[in-house]
Amino acid sequence: MTDAPEPATLTPAQLPPVAREVFRDGMACLAGAVNIVTTDGPGGRSGFTASAVCSVTDQPPTLLVCLNRGSSAAAAFAGNEGLCVNTVGPDHHDLAMLFGGKTPMADRFAASAWHSGASGAPVLEGAVVSFDCRIAQRHVVGTHEVMFCEVVGVETRPGAASVWFGRRFHELRA
Amino acid sequence: MTDAPEPATLTPAQLPPVAREVFRDGMACLAGAVNIVTTDGPGGRSGFTASAVCSVTDQPPTLLVCLNRGSSAAAAFAGNEGLCVNTVGPDHHDLAMLFGGKTPMADRFAASAWHSGASGAPVLEGAVVSFDCRIAQRHVVGTHEVMFCEVVGVETRPGAASVWFGRRFHELRA
């Protein structure tokens, strides 16, 4: 009688990735703010909806934004030095959907009121918080670019916030 | 009569960053999930609480985690190839606080039940979602390191989730 061979133990580097749908279903369980990320400058005015935004360090104050390099917004962000992260609340759910779809850029911006931040990027009137930024560093990861952004201005408004979880918006009170 | 000089317009790169407190108060308005990020392997078993986790791309399924290079957890993550992002729900608010403080690692892990993911990292029993990962790429940004992680396993549990907003937890239902 011979012993059965031990099952091979894979190192982490040898493990296959999960299927895309498994990943997406998992990400639907990771609650997060929804943001309209805007830019303006020599590369043109543009914006897109992103949940992939987070704080990196406060020395100096830095956040990151992930951008799909194949998206219609990508060229403008490549050509500009500034951007603004506008976190949407209950008043701006429809606007977030608009900036996440295929609507032409001019029509997206015409759907709300904006003013210009110091970076030149459009700041959404009535956003929960807006972070006006300069793009300090860019790092490509597959289909996406991670933009590391130093924060040069912050505007906050009291009131309700929204969070995306389970593929729908939920409302929060501070 | 002479005209007053035009105010100088600064390019984005010339703009000074905001004060750290302004940045922190702004970030308190950016709602997000709270995660206990764990690892195990040759570098040792370790874990810390992080809100700075987000999706990067689904080709291949990839998320990122920001880690303070000066933290007590950093050495273990530098020495290991795997990690697990465990998103906390209402049952694990105290555990998230424990993993965000100064408690010794052994005492942190003793406070809850875990099993091992394929990567070797501890998976939190009852987490809202757990992403078992291999660390595919590391990128230093100032005080922090961004770990880009390919997802090799996902576990989700139905029920409530929690989100951090306004410096406190809020409960969500799917």
Interface residues (C-beta under 8 A of the other chain):
Chain A: L10 T11 P12 A13 L15 P16 P17 V18 A19 R20 V22 F23 R24 D25 G26 M27 C29 L30 A31 G32 A33 G41 S51 A52 V53 C54 S55 V56 T57 D58 Q59 P60 P61 T62 L63 L64 C66 N68 N80 E81 G82 T87 A118 S119 G120 V128 V129 F131 R134 I135 Q137 H139 V141 G142 T143 H144 V146 F148 E150 V151 V152 G153 V154 T156 A161 S162 V163 F165 G166 H170 L172 A174
Chain B: L10 T11 P12 A13 L15 P16 P17 V18 A19 R20 V22 F23 R24 D25 G26 M27 C29 L30 A31 G32 A33 G41 S51 A52 V53 C54 S55 V56 T57 D58 Q59 P60 P61 T62 L63 L64 C66 N68 N80 E81 G82 T87 A118 S119 G120 V128 V129 F131 R134 I135 Q137 H139 V141 G142 T143 H144 V146 F148 E150 V151 V152 G153 V154 T156 A161 S162 V163 F165 G166 H170 L172 A174
